[in-house]
Each structure stands twice: as structure tokens, then as C-alpha cells.
Amino acid sequence: MKYVIVLGDGMADYPIDEIGGMTPLEYAKTPTLDMLSAKSEIGLVHTIPEGMSPGSDTANLSVIGYDPKIYYSGRSPLEALSIGVDMETTDISFRCNIVTLSEDEEEYEKKTIIDHSSSEISTEDAAVLLEAVRKELEDDLYKFYVGTSYRHLTIWKNGKVLPLTPPHDILTKVIGEYLPEDEVLRNMMKKSYDILANHPINIERKKQGLNPANSIWFWGAGTRPALTSFEEKNKKNGVMISAVDLLKGIAVGAGLTNIEVEGANGGLHTNYEGKANAAVKALTTDGFDFAYIHVEAPDEMGHQGSMERKIQAIENLDEKVIKIVYDALTASGEDFRMLVLPDHPTPIVLRTHSSEPVPYILYDSTENKESVLKYNEKDAKASGIYVAEGHTLIDHLFEK
């Protein structure tokens, strides 16, 4: 038996009047999921433990079978694992986004956050900008490391965990009240604007109609993580396929094999087919038992507040990932179980994450289930199936 999780990040949503009170998941054309719905289990799962923030960090830990209440030590430490930063026990890591702030206000505190991803800036451009910041701001206590796209890392030697605001939670808001209370971190953010605002890359980006990547933003503080081995825990070896450092870091911590896919960038136009084919190869040729395919695009489109692009991301997931995996594993003759779900909702109206339970669909090639339900939020609730602790759902996938 082979096992697959297809994770459509932020795919769940609220009903939207413009599409007849449906959610993007209901409205999207998903013929593969429709076909699977007729012969699968559909239900709701709560991936965010009570009292914890609805981040992709806590939620993906849940989905992959790690109780965040036990294993979560912050988001950026997981990303540090992916980047290859060997944190000391006294180190504190921060996510260091490169964001877009409004330019008209002279005072930094009065600026508005426009875009948490700087128009999904390329890693190549972001690396040049982060190097400019590093040259001016790095010292013996604070070190900067390049990640992927807008997502980067700062390590504070002998630091402390501080409350910090995720930039995607305050889009369109004036930033003053959300800046770090720590004076050094706040001043580094302010100085980064002076360094980046008129950088040649940002001048060129504005000419191209792209948002300038004109400030760093610290958030997601945490300490060195310690995950138990996925293979020891589940008696399965597995691979992680994702463009996002957070997921790659979880894989490193859990002992899963990260598979790099050319053209996988975490955006709407990522290499979906490459991810699907990499999973199929891992399962049918390379001897792995389990594949976790993470697709960031629905979440990014939710943060952008674009209903149309979020629907497109869901349709791409259905056609270019789920269909390819289903068809290839069926043709191979392998028995397999496939779980499809989001980690959390990223509602268009909020442009950030929320904590509601999310719909899942579990298909087993060896069973002949019959269902009249479709895979969406409404039908999942109507099923009456509810998994209260998200980290236990993987046990159901593995039939423990």
C-alpha cells in the first residue's frame, strides 16, 4: 500500500455572494475530485489546536501527524532547518519577509503594508536585496540568511522569543502599532526601508508595474525544534514535495526526504505537474511508502484577496496534481490511499488564515465506497464525520 497527502494550502474558504453563495472550492471545476467524491470518505478535521494561531506551521504539523501542542517551537526555526542553519539552543530565529510598504508617508510608522510577498518576488531578486540589508545591518548578534522568494531568515544569538505580528495578518493597515516592541528589531526594519526603497532592483520593479520590495518584516520567532522521526513513528519512509521552506524544514526535522522540483515556486504558476510526477516516481520507482505534496498557491491567492485566482489554483491542483497522481498510481497497479485537504482556511474576505475545521477527502483504491457528497466545506460538514484532533488524521490514512 502506498500513501499520499495532497495539501492545498489555504484552500478552504467562506461562502461568497459573487459566486452564488458558494465557496471557491464548491465553485471550482474539479472533475477529478468530483469523481473521487463518489467513492471516498469526506469529513471535517480541526487542524488548529485550541488557543493556537492558525498558521501553516501549526496546521501542517498537525496534518503530518505531529501534535503542535507538543512539537511546535515557532515557525522560523522549522524554516532554518530547511535552509541548513544549525541553530544553537540559545538562538532565536525570525522569519524575515521582504514586504511592500506604502511610499508616500515620510514617517515609517505611518506607512501601510501593501503586499506581504512583494508581488511574489523571485528568489534571485530577493537575494540581492537581502544582501544589501545584510551588509548594513548584520553583526555578531544578528545574522541574515536567504530563503525562497519573499521568505527569509534572521538569527538572533542569545536572543529571546518576542510577540511579533505576521505581515499577512495586517494587509492594508498602518503598521505603527504592529512594529516590534524590541528597539533593535524595530530600528533594523526602519533602516531596511532606507536601504531598499531606492535600490536599483526596486526602481526597475516599479517600471515593470511590480510592487517594490522595500522593507524587511520580522515575525514567527522561535527556538530550535525537535521532531521525532516520521519513519520510526509511522513505520513508513516518505518524501516531501514543496516549494516552501517551512514544509522543507518540517521534512528535515522529521527525517523525510525533500525532493526539489524545478519551477516549483509557491505561486499560482508553479510546476504542478512536476510535483505530481515527482511523487509518482518516489512511490512507484524509488521505493518510498509515503508522499506529501504541498501546493502553496491557493493560500497565496487568498492573501491577495483574489477569488478568481484562488479558484484557478484549486482547478490547477485538481487537474495537474490530483489527476496525475491518481491516474499514474491506478495504472501502476499499486494499492494506494490518498488524502486531500487544506491545512487551514484562507478566506478571501479576510486575506489571512482562520481556525475553522477544514474538509478532507480520503480515497482508498481497495474499497468500493458509495457517496452522494461532493468535496467541499458544506458537504464535509453534512457528512457528520469530524476529527477533533488534526494530528490523529494521519493514523486514519495509515489505518492504525
Buried (B, 14 or more C-beta within 10 A) or exposed (E): BBBBBBBBBBBBBBBBEEBEEBBBBBBBEBEBBEBBBEBBBBBBBBBBBEEBBBBBBBBBBBBBBBBBBEBBBBBBBBBBBBBEBEBEEEBBBBBBBBBBBBBEEEEBEEBBBBBBBBBBBBBEBBBBBBEBBBEEBBEEEBBBBBBBBBBBBBBBBEBEBBEBBBBBBBBEEBBEEBBBEBEBBBBBBBBBBEBBBEBEBBEEBEEEEBBBBBBBBBBBBBBBBEBBEBBEBBEBBBBBBBBBBBBBBBBBBBBBBBBEBEEBBBBBEBBBBBBBBBBBBBBBEEEBBBBBBBBBBBBBBBBBBBBEBBBBBBBBBBBBBBBBBBEBBEEBEBEBBBBBBBBBBBBBEBBBBBBBBBBBBBBBBEEEEEBEBBBBBBBBBBBEBEBEBBBBBBEBBBEE
